[in-house]
Amino acid sequence: MSAPPPGAVATDGFPVALERATELMRARNAAAARKRGAGDAGYLDLLGGELTSTGLTQNLMLTRLVPAIYERYWRPALARVAKGAAGPGMAQELRIALRLLDLGDGEKVLDVACGPGNFSREFASAVGTDGVVVGIDASRTMLDRGAQELDRSGTDNVALIRGDATALPFRDGVFNGACCFAALHLFSDPFAALDEITRVLAPGGRIALMTSIRRQLTLPPVKPLLERASGMRIFEAAEVTGALEERGFTAIQQRVAGMVQFVGGRLAS
């Protein structure tokens, strides 16, 4: 598939990237997508209503303020606190994600909880014009910001979708890579999300995760209190890597920085 010209739309009025994303969906979801259309928002809304928030942290993601400052200020500042002064910065986070995903030209990538799409746009460069990146998030305000950034950058191979990470609308085995950075710990059922990500990955597909991890400085009695106050799950040291192994991933890698872990693996062929 050759690169579409800037601003190209498919015959049904969808931007080309959304049309390509729709082709990856289950039949019922594709029908719903075509019925809803992208409208003026610049993204496809498959949720309509609101998801139940897991707490304070997720509530903040639904505001107008946080998406406006997320990419430049909010995400780097919070990540620095969690990772520690010696932890990787945002540019290095991206390099870690790209290394774990090992993307090639023409591949299909899913960016789960994509926020305003800062990683999605970088993945788009890695897969080239014959590839496609689908960013999915539950926050309208994040996707509003992401659609503006896509329009500003002229990136034509990224589709933004509002949807539920624990009930992905895509067919089995359609993506070559899936990324979920700084979000798995915010999901009401993170292991259901891992099930869904695994389902939509093709054999040999790669996964890249950045999420929480409990270190010795976080005492077990304090952990439930922190989780309830923040709405953020704090995973045990081998909890995420073990979950990937149970789901058929091999070559599992884990890097820990402060209270953050980077985890990758490849789905068995």
VOSE-282316 format. One record per residue (C-alpha): residue in three letters; residue number from 1; x, y, z; chain. Coordinates in steps of 0.25 Angstrom, whole numbers, padded with zeros to 4 digits. Each point is the difference from the previous one (the first is absolute). Layout:
<atoms>
{atom ALA NUM {X Y Z} A} ...
</atoms>
This chain:
<atoms>
{atom MET 1 {0000 0000 0000} A} {atom SER 2 {0006 0013 -0004} A} {atom ALA 3 {0000 0013 0008} A} {atom PRO 4 {-0013 0008 0000} A} {atom PRO 5 {0002 0015 -0003} A} {atom PRO 6 {-0002 0009 0012} A} {atom GLY 7 {-0014 0001 0004} A} {atom ALA 8 {-0005 -0011 -0008} A} {atom VAL 9 {-0013 -0007 0002} A} {atom ALA 10 {-0006 -0013 -0004} A} {atom THR 11 {-0012 -0001 -0008} A} {atom ASP 12 {-0009 -0001 0012} A} {atom GLY 13 {0005 0013 0006} A} {atom PHE 14 {0010 -0006 0010} A} {atom PRO 15 {0014 0005 0000} A} {atom VAL 16 {0009 -0011 -0006} A} {atom ALA 17 {0006 -0005 0013} A} {atom LEU 18 {-0013 -0002 0006} A} {atom GLU 19 {-0005 -0007 -0012} A} {atom ARG 20 {0012 -0010 0002} A} {atom ALA 21 {-0002 -0001 0015} A} {atom THR 22 {-0015 -0004 -0003} A} {atom GLU 23 {0005 -0011 -0009} A} {atom LEU 24 {0007 -0006 0012} A} {atom MET 25 {-0013 0000 0008} A} {atom ARG 26 {-0010 -0011 0003} A} {atom ALA 27 {-0012 0000 -0009} A} {atom ARG 28 {-0010 0006 0010} A} {atom ASN 29 {0010 0011 0005} A} {atom ALA 30 {0004 0003 -0014} A} {atom ALA 31 {-0015 0002 -0003} A} {atom ALA 32 {-0002 0009 0012} A} {atom ALA 33 {0013 0008 -0004} A} {atom ARG 34 {-0006 0003 -0014} A} {atom LYS 35 {-0013 0004 0006} A} {atom ARG 36 {0006 0009 0010} A} {atom GLY 37 {0010 0006 -0009} A} {atom ALA 38 {0012 0009 0005} A} {atom GLY 39 {-0008 0013 -0001} A} {atom ASP 40 {0008 0013 0003} A} {atom ALA 41 {0007 -0006 0012} A} {atom GLY 42 {0011 -0006 -0008} A} {atom TYR 43 {-0002 -0013 0007} A} {atom LEU 44 {-0009 -0012 0000} A} {atom ASP 45 {-0009 -0001 0013} A} {atom LEU 46 {-0004 -0015 0002} A} {atom LEU 47 {-0004 0003 0015} A} {atom GLY 48 {-0010 0011 0000} A} {atom GLY 49 {-0002 0000 0015} A} {atom GLU 50 {0011 0001 0011} A} {atom LEU 51 {0008 -0011 0006} A} {atom THR 52 {0000 -0002 0015} A} {atom SER 53 {0012 0007 0005} A} {atom THR 54 {0010 -0007 0009} A} {atom GLY 55 {0003 0012 0009} A} {atom LEU 56 {0007 0013 0001} A} {atom THR 57 {0011 -0003 -0010} A} {atom GLN 58 {-0009 -0004 -0011} A} {atom ASN 59 {-0010 0012 0003} A} {atom LEU 60 {0011 0010 -0003} A} {atom MET 61 {0002 -0007 -0014} A} {atom LEU 62 {-0014 0004 -0003} A} {atom THR 63 {0002 0015 0003} A} {atom ARG 64 {0003 0011 -0011} A} {atom LEU 65 {0012 0004 0008} A} {atom VAL 66 {0008 -0012 0000} A} {atom PRO 67 {-0001 -0004 -0015} A} {atom ALA 68 {0005 0014 -0003} A} {atom ILE 69 {0013 -0001 0008} A} {atom TYR 70 {0001 -0015 0000} A} {atom GLU 71 {0011 -0002 -0011} A} {atom ARG 72 {0009 0011 0005} A} {atom TYR 73 {-0002 0002 0015} A} {atom TRP 74 {-0009 -0010 0007} A} {atom ARG 75 {0005 -0014 -0005} A} {atom PRO 76 {0015 0004 0001} A} {atom ALA 77 {-0002 0006 0014} A} {atom LEU 78 {-0008 -0012 0005} A} {atom ALA 79 {0009 -0010 -0007} A} {atom ARG 80 {0013 0006 0006} A} {atom VAL 81 {-0006 -0001 0014} A} {atom ALA 82 {-0003 -0015 -0002} A} {atom LYS 83 {0012 -0004 -0007} A} {atom GLY 84 {0010 0008 0009} A} {atom ALA 85 {0011 0010 -0005} A} {atom ALA 86 {0008 -0010 -0007} A} {atom GLY 87 {-0012 -0006 -0007} A} {atom PRO 88 {-0002 0001 -0015} A} {atom GLY 89 {-0006 0013 -0005} A} {atom MET 90 {-0011 0001 -0010} A} {atom ALA 91 {0009 -0001 -0013} A} {atom GLN 92 {0006 -0012 0006} A} {atom GLU 93 {-0013 -0006 0003} A} {atom LEU 94 {-0004 0001 -0014} A} {atom ARG 95 {0013 -0007 -0004} A} {atom ILE 96 {-0003 -0011 0010} A} {atom ALA 97 {-0014 -0002 -0006} A} {atom LEU 98 {0006 0000 -0015} A} {atom ARG 99 {0010 -0010 0004} A} {atom LEU 100 {-0010 -0009 0007} A} {atom LEU 101 {-0010 0001 -0012} A} {atom ASP 102 {0011 -0002 -0011} A} {atom LEU 103 {-0009 0006 -0010} A} {atom GLY 104 {0002 -0002 -0015} A} {atom ASP 105 {-0005 0007 -0012} A} {atom GLY 106 {-0015 -0003 -0003} A} {atom GLU 107 {-0003 -0006 0013} A} {atom LYS 108 {-0013 0003 0008} A} {atom VAL 109 {0002 0005 0015} A} {atom LEU 110 {-0010 0002 0011} A} {atom ASP 111 {0002 0011 0010} A} {atom VAL 112 {-0008 -0003 0012} A} {atom ALA 113 {-0004 0012 0009} A} {atom CYS 114 {0007 0009 -0010} A} {atom GLY 115 {-0004 0013 0007} A} {atom PRO 116 {0003 0012 -0010} A} {atom GLY 117 {0007 -0010 -0009} A} {atom ASN 118 {0015 0005 0002} A} {atom PHE 119 {0005 -0015 -0001} A} {atom SER 120 {-0010 -0003 -0011} A} {atom ARG 121 {0006 0011 -0009} A} {atom GLU 122 {0014 -0006 0002} A} {atom PHE 123 {-0005 -0014 -0003} A} {atom ALA 124 {-0006 0005 -0013} A} {atom SER 125 {0014 0004 -0005} A} {atom ALA 126 {0006 -0013 0004} A} {atom VAL 127 {-0010 -0008 -0008} A} {atom GLY 128 {0000 0009 -0012} A} {atom THR 129 {-0011 0004 -0009} A} {atom ASP 130 {-0004 -0014 -0003} A} {atom GLY 131 {-0002 -0003 0015} A} {atom VAL 132 {-0011 0005 0009} A} {atom VAL 133 {-0001 0004 0015} A} {atom VAL 134 {-0013 -0001 0007} A} {atom GLY 135 {0000 0008 0013} A} {atom ILE 136 {-0011 -0004 0010} A} {atom ASP 137 {-0004 0008 0012} A} {atom ALA 138 {-0013 0002 0009} A} {atom SER 139 {0002 0015 0002} A} {atom ARG 140 {-0007 0009 -0009} A} {atom THR 141 {0009 0012 0004} A} {atom MET 142 {0013 -0008 -0002} A} {atom LEU 143 {-0005 -0004 -0014} A} {atom ASP 144 {-0005 0014 -0003} A} {atom ARG 145 {0015 0005 0002} A} {atom GLY 146 {0005 -0012 -0008} A} {atom ALA 147 {-0008 0003 -0012} A} {atom GLN 148 {0005 0015 0001} A} {atom GLU 149 {0014 -0005 0000} A} {atom LEU 150 {-0002 -0010 -0011} A} {atom ASP 151 {-0006 0011 -0009} A} {atom ARG 152 {0011 0010 0004} A} {atom SER 153 {0011 -0011 -0004} A} {atom GLY 154 {-0006 -0005 -0012} A} {atom THR 155 {0001 -0014 0004} A} {atom ASP 156 {-0009 -0009 -0009} A} {atom ASN 157 {0002 -0014 0005} A} {atom VAL 158 {-0005 0002 0014} A} {atom ALA 159 {-0015 -0003 0004} A} {atom LEU 160 {-0005 0004 0013} A} {atom ILE 161 {-0011 -0008 0007} A} {atom ARG 162 {-0008 0002 0013} A} {atom GLY 163 {-0002 -0013 0006} A} {atom ASP 164 {0002 -0010 0011} A} {atom ALA 165 {0013 -0007 0002} A} {atom THR 166 {-0006 -0012 0007} A} {atom ALA 167 {-0010 -0002 -0012} A} {atom LEU 168 {0008 0003 -0013} A} {atom PRO 169 {-0008 0001 -0013} A} {atom PHE 170 {0010 -0007 -0008} A} {atom ARG 171 {0001 -0014 -0007} A} {atom ASP 172 {0009 -0010 0006} A} {atom GLY 173 {0015 0001 -0005} A} {atom VAL 174 {0000 0013 -0008} A} {atom PHE 175 {0011 0008 0007} A} {atom ASN 176 {0015 -0002 -0001} A} {atom GLY 177 {0003 0008 0012} A} {atom ALA 178 {-0008 0006 0012} A} {atom CYS 179 {0005 0010 0010} A} {atom CYS 180 {-0006 0004 0013} A} {atom PHE 181 {0008 0010 0008} A} {atom ALA 182 {-0003 0007 0013} A} {atom ALA 183 {-0015 -0006 0000} A} {atom LEU 184 {-0001 -0014 0003} A} {atom HIS 185 {0000 0003 0015} A} {atom LEU 186 {-0012 0009 -0002} A} {atom PHE 187 {-0009 -0010 -0006} A} {atom SER 188 {-0011 -0006 0009} A} {atom ASP 189 {0004 -0014 -0005} A} {atom PRO 190 {0014 0001 -0006} A} {atom PHE 191 {0001 -0015 -0002} A} {atom ALA 192 {-0013 0000 -0009} A} {atom ALA 193 {0008 0011 -0008} A} {atom LEU 194 {0012 -0009 -0001} A} {atom ASP 195 {-0010 -0011 -0005} A} {atom GLU 196 {-0005 0009 -0011} A} {atom ILE 197 {0013 0005 -0004} A} {atom THR 198 {0005 -0014 -0001} A} {atom ARG 199 {-0012 -0004 -0008} A} {atom VAL 200 {0002 0011 -0011} A} {atom LEU 201 {0015 -0003 -0002} A} {atom ALA 202 {0004 -0009 -0011} A} {atom PRO 203 {0010 -0011 0003} A} {atom GLY 204 {0013 0006 0002} A} {atom GLY 205 {-0006 0013 0004} A} {atom ARG 206 {0007 0009 0010} A} {atom ILE 207 {-0005 0007 0012} A} {atom ALA 208 {0006 0012 0007} A} {atom LEU 209 {-0005 0004 0014} A} {atom MET 210 {0004 0010 0010} A} {atom THR 211 {-0007 -0001 0013} A} {atom SER 212 {0001 0000 0016} A} {atom ILE 213 {0008 -0009 0008} A} {atom ARG 214 {0001 -0001 0015} A} {atom ARG 215 {0014 0001 0006} A} {atom GLN 216 {0005 -0003 0014} A} {atom LEU 217 {-0002 0015 0004} A} {atom THR 218 {-0015 -0002 -0002} A} {atom LEU 219 {-0004 -0009 0012} A} {atom PRO 220 {-0011 -0010 -0002} A} {atom PRO 221 {-0009 0006 0010} A} {atom VAL 222 {0000 0013 -0007} A} {atom LYS 223 {-0002 -0005 -0014} A} {atom PRO 224 {-0016 -0001 0001} A} {atom LEU 225 {0000 0014 0006} A} {atom LEU 226 {0008 0006 -0012} A} {atom GLU 227 {-0009 -0008 -0010} A} {atom ARG 228 {-0013 0005 0006} A} {atom ALA 229 {0005 0014 0001} A} {atom SER 230 {0005 0001 -0014} A} {atom GLY 231 {-0008 -0010 -0008} A} {atom MET 232 {0013 -0006 -0004} A} {atom ARG 233 {0004 -0014 0001} A} {atom ILE 234 {0014 -0003 0005} A} {atom PHE 235 {0005 -0013 -0006} A} {atom GLU 236 {0008 -0010 0007} A} {atom ALA 237 {0014 -0002 -0006} A} {atom ALA 238 {-0003 -0013 -0008} A} {atom GLU 239 {-0015 0003 -0002} A} {atom VAL 240 {0001 0006 -0014} A} {atom THR 241 {0011 -0009 -0006} A} {atom GLY 242 {-0007 -0012 0006} A} {atom ALA 243 {-0013 0004 -0007} A} {atom LEU 244 {0007 0001 -0013} A} {atom GLU 245 {0006 -0013 0001} A} {atom GLU 246 {-0014 -0006 0003} A} {atom ARG 247 {-0005 0006 -0012} A} {atom GLY 248 {0010 -0006 -0009} A} {atom PHE 249 {0011 0011 -0001} A} {atom THR 250 {0014 -0004 -0002} A} {atom ALA 251 {0014 0008 0001} A} {atom ILE 252 {-0007 0008 0011} A} {atom GLN 253 {0009 0012 0005} A} {atom GLN 254 {-0002 0009 0012} A} {atom ARG 255 {0007 0012 0004} A} {atom VAL 256 {-0003 0007 0013} A} {atom ALA 257 {0002 0015 0004} A} {atom GLY 258 {-0005 0005 0013} A} {atom MET 259 {-0014 -0004 0001} A} {atom VAL 260 {-0002 -0002 -0015} A} {atom GLN 261 {0003 -0013 -0009} A} {atom PHE 262 {0002 -0001 -0015} A} {atom VAL 263 {-0004 -0014 -0005} A} {atom GLY 264 {0000 -0006 -0013} A} {atom GLY 265 {-0002 -0013 -0007} A} {atom ARG 266 {-0003 -0008 -0013} A} {atom LEU 267 {-0013 -0008 -0002} A} {atom ALA 268 {0004 -0015 -0003} A} {atom SER 269 {-0002 -0003 -0015} A} 
</atoms>
